[in-house]
Amino acid sequence: MNSVVIDTNILLIANRLHDSVSPECVEECIYRLQAVQQNGTVVIDDDYLILGEYLHKTQLNPPKGVGDVFLKWLLRSAGNPKHCAKVSITESAANEFDEFPDQALQPAFDAPDRKFAAVANAHPDKPPVWQGADCKWLDWWPQLQRAGIGVEFVCPNDTCRFYTNKFPGRPVPALPQD
């Protein structure tokens, strides 16, 4: 396993805080978080915008789920380049980043999610962004991919189901793995 950027919803799903996802999705998010702790590198920003969001959406004392345990590990590992890589991103306005990989796409992108794509783009290896079940990324991944940023849909079936429910009548976009 190489470097990855992890969207917050992976932690929330692993904490069983997303009632609508399948048990398989929960299991896959748990598996991935545990695997990256064993043999991977999490990429975050050096201003800790990503860690700040993780902290805001999880519970550390006491940790109640796998996502909470993962965050505790990441906080302890933040100084170890084997487990955590930090990159600089430039916030030119609230939730707008110079490093966002496709400036034309940035206004359409959910503001809180922009930091994940910016961090992936700022890293020299352009690591993929792990996306749990946020179906809006289905519309965005092709432009990100053209800009050199991959998106891995950890729960593709759930993501497509949510897309159908959120955008009835619209065809579900293809997945990057298709």
ABEGO torsion letter per residue (X at the ends): XBBBBBBAAAAAAAAGABAABBAAAAAAAAAAAAAAAAABBBBBBAAGAAAAAAAAABBAOBBABAAAAAAAAAAAAAABAAABBBBBBBBABBGBBAABABAAAAAABBAAAAAAAAAAAABAAGBBBBBAABAAAAAAAAAAAAAGBBBBBABAAAAAAAAAAABBGBBBBBBAAX
